[in-house]
């Protein structure tokens, strides 16, 4: 009895789990695909936070270049108008410097749009469906778009569009202010100009005549205005203030179409060359080639062959009957 009590108090031995051999070990990708909904949501939340942090970092870098342009423009105008003897050609030099800042900011804006577009995809494709599942139609294309962008990162905005956007947002007003300030400086100092001829004479810089300086400034500002207007229709990128993301990899699709077209054309050319080579080799070596009977001329030999085949067919039918 004591032995039975002792054995009754003992816990049953744990069943050993089946050991997995080396061939049955799952790889990390297979384990990740078996995540529970809670694990998936946690991963997406952390991913969203990381992308927001990246976009904020590059957004701050955009503000930095804008601050540089504003500070240099303000310092230049303060120096020029502080004394009538200060030269006016500092303003065109500052315009060139602001143009360099514009190109730097456009480059940073392209990197900012990478992370901003991912954030926008997560907001419209994932979080919007969680918050309003009835009003938002479920879409699965956002996950494919996001996975493709993670595997092959690419710029979602072209250089022309980036320069045009930053120009219209900030730099167009800086260029306009510098142009008006230059004209005002030349006109006022040291005394107001009496006519346009004296105005042009005051615009002289060293050995460069005043009319050349005036024409160059006019062409520069005209090109800036034309570029700002000409890039209005470029809307490849999707910012937070634009409509819902269409989940289309436009640059990748365009490149893919070009690649497919080029590959298809090359394959067609290669197939045609190979066909011609086979025909030529068949005529030289005497190899048998398959000939379409429908394309053969209706000569006496073809008529006799058809008559023979019809007779044989009639005999088979009679025997079978």
MIROFI-845178 format. One record per residue (C-alpha): x, y, z; residue in one letter. Coordinates in steps of 0.1 Angstrom, whole numbers. Layout:
BEGIN
{atom {X Y Z} A}
...
//
This chain:
BEGIN
{atom {0 0 0} X}
{atom {28 24 8} X}
{atom {44 17 -25} X}
{atom {10 25 -42} X}
{atom {7 57 -22} X}
{atom {42 67 -31} X}
{atom {36 60 -67} X}
{atom {3 78 -66} X}
{atom {20 110 -53} X}
{atom {46 109 -81} X}
{atom {38 132 -110} X}
{atom {36 115 -144} X}
{atom {68 118 -164} X}
{atom {67 145 -190} X}
{atom {63 132 -225} X}
{atom {95 140 -244} X}
{atom {90 163 -274} X}
{atom {99 148 -307} X}
{atom {133 159 -316} X}
{atom {137 176 -349} X}
{atom {164 164 -371} X}
{atom {186 188 -391} X}
{atom {163 186 -421} X}
{atom {132 195 -401} X}
{atom {146 227 -385} X}
{atom {127 257 -398} X}
{atom {145 287 -411} X}
{atom {139 322 -396} X}
{atom {118 333 -426} X}
{atom {94 303 -421} X}
{atom {91 312 -384} X}
{atom {83 348 -391} X}
{atom {55 338 -415} X}
{atom {39 319 -386} X}
{atom {35 350 -364} X}
{atom {3 355 -345} X}
{atom {-18 386 -350} X}
{atom {-5 401 -318} X}
{atom {31 397 -329} X}
{atom {23 410 -363} X}
{atom {7 442 -349} X}
{atom {36 447 -325} X}
{atom {61 444 -354} X}
{atom {41 469 -375} X}
{atom {39 494 -346} X}
{atom {76 493 -341} X}
{atom {82 496 -378} X}
{atom {59 526 -380} X}
{atom {77 543 -352} X}
{atom {110 537 -369} X}
{atom {99 552 -402} X}
{atom {83 582 -385} X}
{atom {117 588 -367} X}
{atom {135 586 -400} X}
{atom {111 610 -417} X}
{atom {114 635 -388} X}
{atom {152 634 -390} X}
{atom {152 643 -427} X}
{atom {125 668 -422} X}
{atom {147 686 -397} X}
{atom {175 686 -423} X}
{atom {152 703 -447} X}
{atom {146 731 -422} X}
{atom {183 735 -417} X}
{atom {190 743 -454} X}
{atom {160 767 -454} X}
{atom {174 785 -424} X}
{atom {207 788 -441} X}
{atom {191 805 -471} X}
{atom {170 828 -450} X}
{atom {200 838 -428} X}
{atom {224 845 -456} X}
{atom {197 865 -475} X}
{atom {190 886 -444} X}
{atom {227 892 -436} X}
{atom {234 902 -472} X}
{atom {205 927 -474} X}
{atom {215 941 -440} X}
{atom {250 946 -453} X}
{atom {241 961 -486} X}
{atom {215 987 -473} X}
{atom {236 996 -442} X}
{atom {257 1021 -462} X}
{atom {254 1037 -497} X}
{atom {290 1028 -504} X}
{atom {285 991 -500} X}
{atom {285 972 -534} X}
{atom {253 958 -549} X}
{atom {269 928 -566} X}
{atom {268 910 -532} X}
{atom {231 903 -539} X}
{atom {237 883 -571} X}
{atom {264 864 -554} X}
{atom {240 856 -526} X}
{atom {214 845 -552} X}
{atom {239 819 -565} X}
{atom {245 807 -530} X}
{atom {207 803 -524} X}
{atom {205 783 -556} X}
{atom {231 759 -542} X}
{atom {211 756 -510} X}
{atom {180 748 -531} X}
{atom {198 719 -548} X}
{atom {210 706 -515} X}
{atom {175 708 -500} X}
{atom {160 691 -531} X}
{atom {184 662 -526} X}
{atom {175 659 -489} X}
{atom {138 662 -498} X}
{atom {141 631 -521} X}
{atom {154 611 -491} X}
{atom {127 625 -469} X}
{atom {101 613 -493} X}
{atom {113 577 -491} X}
{atom {104 575 -454} X}
{atom {74 598 -457} X}
{atom {59 576 -484} X}
{atom {63 545 -462} X}
{atom {46 562 -433} X}
{atom {18 573 -456} X}
{atom {14 537 -469} X}
{atom {12 524 -433} X}
{atom {-14 550 -423} X}
{atom {-37 545 -453} X}
{atom {-33 508 -458} X}
{atom {-29 495 -422} X}
{atom {-40 519 -395} X}
{atom {-70 533 -414} X}
{atom {-84 497 -418} X}
{atom {-80 491 -381} X}
{atom {-97 524 -371} X}
{atom {-125 523 -396} X}
{atom {-129 488 -411} X}
{atom {-164 495 -424} X}
{atom {-157 528 -442} X}
{atom {-123 517 -456} X}
{atom {-121 490 -482} X}
{atom {-96 463 -473} X}
{atom {-65 465 -495} X}
{atom {-36 440 -497} X}
{atom {-16 459 -522} X}
{atom {0 481 -495} X}
{atom {18 451 -480} X}
{atom {32 441 -514} X}
{atom {42 477 -521} X}
{atom {59 481 -488} X}
{atom {78 447 -491} X}
{atom {90 456 -526} X}
{atom {102 490 -513} X}
{atom {121 474 -484} X}
{atom {138 449 -507} X}
{atom {147 474 -534} X}
{atom {145 510 -520} X}
{atom {141 537 -546} X}
{atom {133 574 -547} X}
{atom {96 581 -550} X}
{atom {102 616 -564} X}
{atom {123 628 -593} X}
{atom {150 655 -591} X}
{atom {130 679 -612} X}
{atom {99 675 -590} X}
{atom {119 678 -558} X}
{atom {136 711 -569} X}
{atom {102 724 -581} X}
{atom {85 717 -549} X}
{atom {111 733 -526} X}
{atom {113 762 -550} X}
{atom {76 769 -549} X}
{atom {74 764 -511} X}
{atom {102 786 -499} X}
{atom {129 796 -523} X}
{atom {108 814 -550} X}
{atom {100 842 -524} X}
{atom {137 844 -514} X}
{atom {148 849 -551} X}
{atom {120 875 -556} X}
{atom {131 894 -525} X}
{atom {168 894 -536} X}
{atom {158 906 -572} X}
{atom {137 934 -559} X}
{atom {164 944 -533} X}
{atom {190 945 -560} X}
{atom {169 968 -582} X}
{atom {161 990 -552} X}
{atom {198 992 -542} X}
{atom {209 1002 -577} X}
{atom {182 1028 -580} X}
{atom {185 1045 -546} X}
{atom {222 1046 -538} X}
{atom {239 1069 -536} X}
{atom {210 1090 -550} X}
{atom {178 1080 -568} X}
{atom {185 1075 -605} X}
{atom {170 1100 -629} X}
{atom {165 1077 -658} X}
{atom {170 1042 -670} X}
{atom {204 1050 -686} X}
{atom {219 1061 -652} X}
{atom {203 1030 -636} X}
{atom {222 1008 -661} X}
{atom {254 1027 -655} X}
{atom {252 1021 -618} X}
{atom {248 983 -624} X}
{atom {283 981 -638} X}
{atom {305 956 -620} X}
{atom {342 962 -627} X}
{atom {348 957 -664} X}
{atom {314 941 -669} X}
{atom {289 966 -684} X}
{atom {258 973 -665} X}
{atom {235 961 -693} X}
{atom {251 926 -692} X}
{atom {246 924 -654} X}
{atom {210 935 -658} X}
{atom {203 910 -686} X}
{atom {219 881 -668} X}
{atom {199 889 -637} X}
{atom {167 891 -657} X}
{atom {174 857 -674} X}
{atom {182 840 -641} X}
{atom {150 851 -624} X}
{atom {129 844 -655} X}
{atom {143 808 -656} X}
{atom {136 804 -619} X}
{atom {100 815 -624} X}
{atom {95 793 -656} X}
{atom {109 763 -637} X}
{atom {86 768 -608} X}
{atom {56 769 -631} X}
{atom {67 741 -654} X}
{atom {71 716 -626} X}
{atom {35 721 -612} X}
{atom {22 689 -629} X}
{atom {49 666 -616} X}
{atom {31 647 -588} X}
{atom {49 613 -586} X}
{atom {54 615 -549} X}
{atom {27 612 -522} X}
{atom {31 634 -492} X}
{atom {9 636 -462} X}
{atom {-11 665 -476} X}
{atom {-18 647 -509} X}
{atom {-46 622 -517} X}
{atom {-45 586 -506} X}
{atom {-16 566 -519} X}
{atom {-23 546 -549} X}
{atom {2 519 -540} X}
{atom {19 520 -574} X}
{atom {56 516 -578} X}
{atom {57 540 -607} X}
{atom {95 542 -611} X}
{atom {99 505 -608} X}
{atom {70 498 -631} X}
{atom {84 522 -657} X}
{atom {118 506 -656} X}
{atom {102 471 -656} X}
{atom {82 480 -687} X}
{atom {113 493 -705} X}
{atom {132 462 -695} X}
{atom {104 439 -707} X}
{atom {101 457 -740} X}
{atom {138 456 -746} X}
{atom {140 419 -736} X}
{atom {110 410 -758} X}
{atom {125 428 -788} X}
{atom {158 411 -782} X}
{atom {142 377 -779} X}
{atom {123 382 -811} X}
{atom {154 392 -829} X}
{atom {173 362 -816} X}
{atom {145 339 -826} X}
{atom {144 353 -861} X}
{atom {181 349 -865} X}
{atom {181 313 -853} X}
{atom {152 305 -876} X}
{atom {171 319 -906} X}
{atom {202 300 -895} X}
{atom {182 267 -893} X}
{atom {167 273 -928} X}
{atom {202 280 -943} X}
{atom {218 250 -926} X}
{atom {189 228 -938} X}
{atom {195 238 -974} X}
{atom {232 231 -971} X}
{atom {232 199 -952} X}
{atom {200 185 -967} X}
{atom {181 181 -934} X}
{atom {144 175 -935} X}
{atom {123 204 -925} X}
{atom {86 205 -916} X}
{atom {66 221 -944} X}
{atom {31 234 -941} X}
{atom {10 214 -966} X}
{atom {-15 243 -969} X}
{atom {12 265 -984} X}
{atom {23 240 -1011} X}
{atom {11 247 -1046} X}
{atom {-18 227 -1059} X}
{atom {2 207 -1085} X}
{atom {-4 173 -1101} X}
{atom {16 155 -1074} X}
{atom {-4 170 -1046} X}
{atom {-37 161 -1063} X}
{atom {-26 125 -1068} X}
{atom {-15 122 -1031} X}
{atom {-49 135 -1020} X}
{atom {-67 111 -1043} X}
{atom {-47 82 -1029} X}
{atom {-55 92 -993} X}
{atom {-92 95 -1000} X}
{atom {-92 60 -1016} X}
{atom {-75 45 -986} X}
{atom {-99 62 -963} X}
{atom {-129 48 -982} X}
{atom {-115 13 -981} X}
{atom {-111 15 -943} X}
{atom {-147 26 -939} X}
{atom {-159 -3 -961} X}
{atom {-139 -28 -941} X}
{atom {-151 -14 -908} X}
{atom {-187 -15 -920} X}
//
